[in-house]
Amino acid sequence: MPENLIQYVLLIAAIIFCRLPYIGKFLRVYNTMIHESGHAIMALITNGKVKRIDLFADTSGQAITKSKNSFLSFLVVFAGYPLASIATWGLFILLSKQQYYFIIYLSIGLMLLNLIFWVRNWYGILWLLVSIAGMGALIYFENALITEYVILIICAAAISEAVFSAWIVFYLSVKMPKSSGDAYLLSQIAYLPPFIWGTLFFVQAIYFAWLSVHQFYILYPISL
């Protein structure tokens, strides 16, 4: 068996695990949080306002923001998918450097930001509290092996949902444009059809997923 092949088997197994009912959906809300936080952060960067974020059990979410003009609204709406993909790439860069606890602290920080300032629906609050407690347990018990595998699962959830959610919005932008979320909203602002934005979201998700897998290869090169 090629050296480090087991790590790729574990990554694929983690991705499959994240597609399971209930527990898989719970894990994939991690990507939803990053996506909606991307909208919120861009709103703040562009001197807008964040009214609230909702995280739902079906892995969907919404960020309600207010911007001063249509161009700034465009930036806020556009930000979600690319920033989620870039964040996933960042996670894999940290994973390739075995910075497991840095990932934990960054995650807790983003979760606390959401909990204190943005998320107001009951499921979102519960998800954040449970996730913060879980991350805190990893820090408290300091079990290196469990921490490594939990972080691998988190990264798997992020990369799989970043690609899958972008695929869904692409599909909807072609088949049911008015139901394609950010792609439809962008079409209303920028006057280009939803499938243009859906295609762009999906292509960038694939690109950053490839970069993420490349970072994983840096950590676990396969010797034939």
Secondary structure as GFF3:
##gff-version 3
##sequence-region A 1 224
A	DSSP	alpha_helix	5	17	.	.	.	ID=ss1
A	DSSP	alpha_helix	23	45	.	.	.	ID=ss2
A	DSSP	beta_strand	49	55	.	.	.	ID=ss3
A	DSSP	beta_strand	61	66	.	.	.	ID=ss4
A	DSSP	alpha_helix	70	96	.	.	.	ID=ss5
A	DSSP	alpha_helix	100	113	.	.	.	ID=ss6
A	DSSP	pi_helix	114	118	.	.	.	ID=ss7
A	DSSP	alpha_helix	122	141	.	.	.	ID=ss8
A	DSSP	alpha_helix	144	175	.	.	.	ID=ss9
A	DSSP	three_ten_helix	177	179	.	.	.	ID=ss10
A	DSSP	alpha_helix	182	190	.	.	.	ID=ss11
A	DSSP	alpha_helix	194	219	.	.	.	ID=ss12
###
